[in-house]
Amino acid sequence: MSQILGVKFNDYGQVYYFGSGPFVVREGQHVIVKTDQGMGLGKVILIRQAPQENEDDESGGHKAIYRLANEKDMESVAENEALSKDAYKNCRQYIIKHKLGMKLVDVEVFFDRSKMVFYFTAPGRIDFRELIKDLVREYRTRIELRQIGVRHETQMLGAIGNCGQMCCCRRFMRKFVPVTIKMAKEQNLFLNPTKISGICGRLLCCLSFEQKGYEEFHRMCPRVGKKYTTSYGQVKVLRSNFFKKTLSLLTESYEEREVSIDEWNEIVNKPPSEEVIAEAEAKAEAKANNSRGRRGGRRPEPRRDSRKGGDSPDQRESGKSRRQGGRPERTDKRDSSEKDERKGRPRQERSGKSDKGDRPSRGGRPEQSSKPRQNESGESSGDDKSKRSRRPRRRRRRPPKK
C-alpha cells in the first residue's frame, strides 16, 4: 500500500507532500526528491496512508520520491553546510567592500550545488550588481540574492519570545497571518508597543491565534456602554470578561453586578421583577425622608423690616432663643426715640434723609443743599453718589446759526 510522506527541507521550512512509490519509508528517514529547482534532500516528518481506490483522493497527484538517501548523500550535505558557512563570511566581506546598506541573514546551498541563495534584509532597494559578480567569480554557480522581511529573519535565526519560549514562527508556524492593531483592541490589551510586539518589532503572531475565540464571544455579548431594560431594571453594560464569560452591569441604584452570559440572556428585555420594584420604592422613600429631615431641622430666620423702627415680635423671640443658645446679642444702632421723632416730621424736613435723595418736592426746591450727604466722619455716602450718577443730564439745544 502506498503512503503519503510529509517532507521538510529545513527546520523552519514548509511541509511538502510526496508519494512513497515502491519504497517503504519510516518516519525520520531522509529521501531524495525531484523539485522544480533540481534535486533536493529532505527529512520525512509525517506518514499517512493513501486512500483506497474506491475513496476520493482529495490530495491526489503527489509526486513520488526519487530514492532513499544513503551515506554518500549525507556526506555531501555536510559539505554543503561547510560551504554555506564559508560563503556567508565571504559575502559579508564583499558587502563591507562595496559599502552596501544590507544585512546578510543566511546562505542556502542546494543539494546538487546548482544554486546558492543569499538571504538579506535592507530598509530599501539595494544595487548589488557588483556583489553578484564577485560571488559568481568565487563559486562558479548560479547566485540568487533574496530580500526578506524581519519576520522571516526571526524565523531563520530563532529567538526567545516574551513568554520565555522559542518563537512560534521558528517552532511550528510555516505561514504568516496578517496581524492588526484591531485585534489587540478587541482583546482589551494595553496598546503599549513594547508589550504587544515581538522580537522582530512587529505585532505578536499569537494575537491571531485567539482572535477567533474573541470574535465568537463578542457576538454573544451586548454592546459595552449601552443601556438595556432587564429584570433588574435599567442597566448599563460596563465591561465584559472573556476568561470568565461574564458581564459587569451598573444598575439604577449605582450598584455593580456581575452576571454570566447565560444569565444575561434570561434577564434581558424583561420587565423588572417585584423585588426590584419594592427595593427601588424603599430607597426612594428613604431618600425623601432624609430630605424632609434636613429641611425641618433648621427653620428660616424671619426678615427684619427696615421701614419700621424696631423688631417684630417674632424677631424678638428669635433673638431670645439666640441669646439662650450662647450667641452674642445684636444691638440696634438707631434709637427708637429718634425714629419716632423722624416719623412726626413733615416730608420737606425729612427730604434730606429720604430714599429719593435730592429730588425736589411739589412746592419747590428742598431746604437741603445740593451737596452730597456726609456721615460723621465727613465722607459722602456711596448711595447718594450712585443715585446722582443714574440721573441723566439734559443737553441744551443750541439755536441754529443764521
NORHUFEN-V662156 format. One record per helix or strand of 3 or more residues. SS is the DSSP state (2 for helix, 1 for strand). FROM is the first residue (numbers start at 0). TO is the last residue. If there is no record, write none. Layout:
ss->SS from->FROM to->TO
ss->SS from->FROM to->TO
//
This chain:
ss->1 from->2 to->7
ss->1 from->15 to->18
ss->1 from->29 to->34
ss->1 from->37 to->48
ss->2 from->70 to->97
ss->1 from->102 to->108
ss->1 from->114 to->120
ss->2 from->128 to->138
ss->1 from->141 to->146
ss->2 from->149 to->156
ss->2 from->167 to->170
ss->2 from->180 to->185
ss->2 from->192 to->195
ss->2 from->206 to->219
ss->1 from->226 to->229
ss->1 from->232 to->240
ss->1 from->245 to->249
ss->1 from->255 to->259
ss->2 from->260 to->266
ss->2 from->273 to->295
ss->2 from->312 to->324
ss->2 from->335 to->343
ss->2 from->350 to->352
ss->2 from->381 to->389
//
